Amino acid sequence: MKRLLAIDYGDVRMGLAVNDALGITAQGVCSFKRTSLKNDMEKIKEVMVSHHVEEIVVGMPFMPGGDKGRKAKEVDVFIGILKEHFPVPVVEWDERYTTVQAEEILDSSGVSLKKKKSVVDMLAATFILESYMENLKKKNELQ
């Protein structure tokens, strides 16, 4: 399976996750505080190079009814920037409730608030990638 990078885009932080070489699991790589577009692209590039990424999956924050709100429009702009910077396919993937799911897991695990802030986006990116990979597997089973 090709190597994938999932991005959980946020105003303050971004979480990144990649799949293993066999395409079986998704693993969080890092979460970082955003400082500038240039630095964001450099961090993403570092992960892409070190993990030989062939496709980027960006979490799209659809509204509960499936429409795109203000935040989703920001993510659309970010996807356009990624397409300009990197010569790989960039796809959007429904990320509704991934951050909530990540926060619930961290809360139930007793993770401190400080630690939670540093890993919640990475965990959300992992959930985005797991969902995307599951969809790819289902599509391949139908073919």
Residue pairs with C-beta under 8 A, 6 or more apart in sequence:
1 19
1 21
1 22
1 23
1 133
1 136
2 23
2 54
2 55
3 18
3 19
3 21
3 51
3 52
3 53
3 54
3 55
4 18
4 19
4 53
4 54
4 55
4 56
4 57
4 129
4 132
4 133
5 16
5 17
5 18
5 44
5 47
5 48
5 51
5 53
5 55
5 56
5 57
6 16
6 17
6 18
6 26
6 56
6 57
6 58
6 59
6 93
6 125
6 126
6 128
6 129
6 132
7 14
7 15
7 16
7 44
7 56
7 57
7 58
7 59
7 82
7 125
7 128
8 14
8 15
8 16
8 17
8 59
8 95
8 98
8 99
8 121
8 122
8 124
8 125
8 128
9 58
9 59
9 74
9 75
9 78
10 34
10 121
11 34
11 74
12 33
12 34
13 31
13 32
13 33
13 34
13 117
13 121
14 31
14 32
14 34
14 40
14 43
14 121
15 28
15 30
15 31
15 120
15 121
15 122
15 123
15 124
15 125
15 126
16 28
16 29
16 30
16 31
16 32
16 43
16 44
16 47
16 122
16 125
17 26
17 27
17 28
17 29
17 122
17 125
17 126
17 128
17 129
18 26
18 27
18 29
18 47
18 51
18 53
18 129
19 25
19 26
19 27
19 129
19 133
20 26
20 27
23 133
23 136
26 126
26 127
26 129
26 130
26 133
27 126
28 119
28 122
28 123
28 125
28 126
29 47
29 51
29 122
30 43
30 47
30 122
31 118
31 119
31 120
31 121
31 122
31 125
32 43
34 40
37 81
41 81
41 85
44 56
44 82
44 85
44 86
45 85
45 86
47 53
48 56
48 86
48 88
53 88
54 88
54 89
55 88
55 89
55 90
55 91
56 82
56 86
56 88
56 89
56 90
56 91
57 91
57 92
57 93
57 128
57 129
57 132
58 75
58 78
58 79
58 82
58 90
58 91
58 92
58 93
59 75
59 92
59 93
59 94
59 95
59 98
59 124
59 125
59 128
60 68
60 72
60 75
60 92
60 93
60 94
60 95
61 69
61 71
61 72
61 75
61 95
61 96
62 68
62 69
62 72
62 94
62 95
62 96
63 69
63 72
64 96
68 76
75 92
76 92
79 90
79 92
82 90
83 90
91 132
93 128
93 131
93 132
94 131
95 124
95 127
95 128
98 124
98 127
98 128
98 131
99 120
99 121
99 124
101 124
101 127
102 120
102 121
102 123
102 124
102 127
103 116
103 120
105 123
106 115
106 116
106 119
106 120
106 123
107 116
111 119
